[in-house]
Structures are given as structure tokens and as C-alpha cells.
Amino acid sequence: MRLPRRVGDAAELRKSLKPLLEKRRRARINESLSQLKGLVLPLLGAETSRYSKLEKADILEMTVRFLQEQPASPYLTAAPGSLDSYLEGYQACLERLARVLPACSVLEPAVSARLLEHLRQRTISSGSPSQTPTPATAPAPSPQVPPPGSPGLWRPW
């Protein structure tokens, strides 16, 4: 027969799990900082190999500086119709892509140029409402974060 657990047992269990939870939390932070470094350095035009050993504070400062240098989006305050909103969002996305894509060396320059030209032509040819995909028919973005409970994203709570 099993006896009911004492309050002291629960406290001991929490106390023994605390280092493990802290280790996992730190691992998540370090992984996120590593991903952030991989995203921000190419956007700043910095060579990744030169900055192989950056401090966490440096990565965060570089990210803050990069975000502060980004122009404020005029689309945040406006609330136009859904079709206008979709077109404005598409154009804003295209403008940002045109700034960011050449800065990071993910694609070859010729491929980047072809992609941007294709997207620009799509904007020009999609001017009429009959050809422009509405937000309802536009493909849904793929989730960037795994769903809760998946092994890719661990949360202690």
C-alpha cells in the first residue's frame, strides 16, 4: 500500500529538478542566440567566420541596432480594405526582400535578381482585382515555431 506523499517530498522533487530545468532553459536561450547571430550577421554585411565567438550581449546589441535602423512601417497604423491591405503588404514585403536578399548570401546573385524580378512582375500583372489573390486564397504561412508539446520547443511550464 502506498502512503500519501508528504509536502517535503514535493519540495525535494522540485529542488532536484531545478538544475535540470535551468540547464534546459539556458540551452534554449543559447540556441536562440545562435540562430539570431546567424540571421543578423549576414543582414549587417558582417562575415560570419570573423564573428565566430561573439558574446551574448554583442549579439543582442547588434540585433537591436539592426532593428532600430529599419524604417518604420507606415502600414502599421493604416487600416485599408482587405484587398488594398493585401496589395500593400505584398509590396512592403517585396521592398523588404529587395533590401535584405542581396545583403545575405543565401542565393546566388543571379537567382536573387530573377526572383525579385518575378515578384515585381507579379505585382504589375496583378493590378486588377480579378487577378489578385485575396488574403483568403493566399497560401497560409508555415509556422515558424513548432506546436506546443513537440520535441523541437521545450517549455518547463
C-alpha positions in Angstrom: 0.0 0.0 0.0 1.3 3.4 -1.0 1.3 6.2 1.6 0.2 9.7 0.6 3.1 12.0 -0.4 4.4 14.4 2.1 4.8 18.1 1.4 8.5 17.7 1.9 8.7 15.1 -0.9 7.2 17.6 -3.4 9.7 20.2 -2.3 12.6 17.8 -2.6 11.4 16.8 -6.1 11.2 20.5 -7.2 14.6 21.1 -5.7 16.1 18.1 -7.5 14.5 19.2 -10.9 15.6 22.8 -10.7 19.1 22.3 -12.0 17.7 20.2 -15.0 15.1 22.9 -15.8 17.7 25.6 -15.6 20.1 23.7 -17.9 17.3 23.3 -20.5 16.3 26.9 -20.2 19.9 28.0 -20.8 20.2 25.6 -23.7 17.1 27.2 -25.3 18.5 30.7 -24.8 21.9 29.7 -26.3 20.2 28.0 -29.3 18.0 31.1 -29.9 21.0 33.4 -29.7 22.9 31.2 -32.1 20.1 31.4 -34.6 19.8 35.2 -34.1 23.5 35.6 -34.8 23.1 33.6 -38.0 20.3 35.8 -39.1 21.7 39.2 -38.1 25.3 39.0 -39.2 24.5 38.5 -42.9 22.0 41.3 -42.8 24.6 43.6 -41.3 27.1 42.6 -44.0 29.4 41.0 -41.5 31.4 37.9 -42.2 30.1 35.1 -40.0 33.6 33.5 -39.8 35.0 36.7 -38.3 32.5 36.7 -35.6 32.6 33.0 -34.6 32.9 33.8 -30.9 30.6 36.7 -30.0 29.3 37.3 -26.5 25.6 37.1 -26.0 25.3 40.8 -25.2 27.1 41.6 -28.5 24.6 39.5 -30.5 21.7 41.3 -28.7 23.2 44.7 -29.2 23.8 44.0 -33.0 20.2 42.9 -33.3 18.8 45.9 -31.5 20.9 48.2 -33.7 19.8 46.5 -36.9 16.1 46.7 -35.9 16.5 50.4 -34.9 17.9 51.1 -38.4 14.9 49.6 -40.1 12.4 52.2 -41.4 9.1 52.4 -39.5 6.4 50.7 -41.5 3.5 53.1 -42.5 1.3 50.1 -42.8 1.0 49.5 -39.1 -1.3 52.5 -38.5 -3.5 52.3 -41.6 -6.5 50.0 -41.8 -7.5 49.9 -45.5 -9.8 47.4 -47.2 -8.7 43.7 -47.2 -7.6 43.8 -50.9 -5.7 47.1 -50.5 -4.2 45.7 -47.3 -3.1 42.5 -49.1 -1.5 44.5 -52.0 0.2 46.9 -49.6 1.5 44.0 -47.6 2.8 42.3 -50.7 4.6 45.4 -51.8 6.0 46.1 -48.4 7.3 42.5 -48.3 8.8 42.9 -51.7 10.5 46.1 -50.8 12.0 44.5 -47.6 13.1 41.4 -49.6 14.8 43.7 -52.2 16.8 45.3 -49.3 17.6 42.1 -47.4 18.1 39.4 -50.1 21.2 41.0 -51.7 22.7 41.6 -48.3 22.6 37.9 -47.2 24.3 35.4 -49.4 21.6 32.7 -49.3 21.0 32.7 -53.0 23.3 33.4 -55.9 23.0 37.0 -57.2 21.5 35.9 -60.5 18.9 33.8 -58.8 18.1 36.6 -56.3 17.7 39.1 -59.2 15.4 36.7 -61.1 13.3 36.1 -58.0 12.9 39.8 -57.3 12.0 40.5 -61.0 9.4 37.7 -61.0 7.8 39.1 -57.8 7.8 42.6 -59.3 6.2 41.4 -62.5 3.6 39.6 -60.4 2.7 42.9 -58.7 2.4 44.7 -62.0 0.3 42.0 -63.7 -1.9 41.6 -60.6 -3.1 45.1 -60.6 -6.7 44.2 -61.4 -8.8 42.7 -58.6 -9.8 39.7 -60.7 -6.2 38.5 -60.9 -5.0 39.5 -57.5 -5.2 36.7 -54.9 -7.2 37.8 -51.9 -5.9 37.1 -48.4 -8.4 34.2 -48.1 -6.9 32.4 -51.2 -3.3 33.3 -50.4 -1.3 30.3 -49.0 -1.0 30.3 -45.3 2.4 30.9 -43.9 4.2 27.9 -42.5 4.6 28.1 -38.7 8.0 29.2 -37.6 7.7 27.7 -34.1 6.8 24.1 -33.6 3.4 23.5 -31.9 3.4 23.2 -28.1 4.3 19.7 -26.9 6.6 19.0 -29.9 10.1 17.9 -29.1 11.5 20.9 -31.0 10.4 23.5 -28.5 10.6 22.6 -24.9 8.9 24.7 -22.2 9.1 23.9 -18.5 5.6 25.2 -17.8 
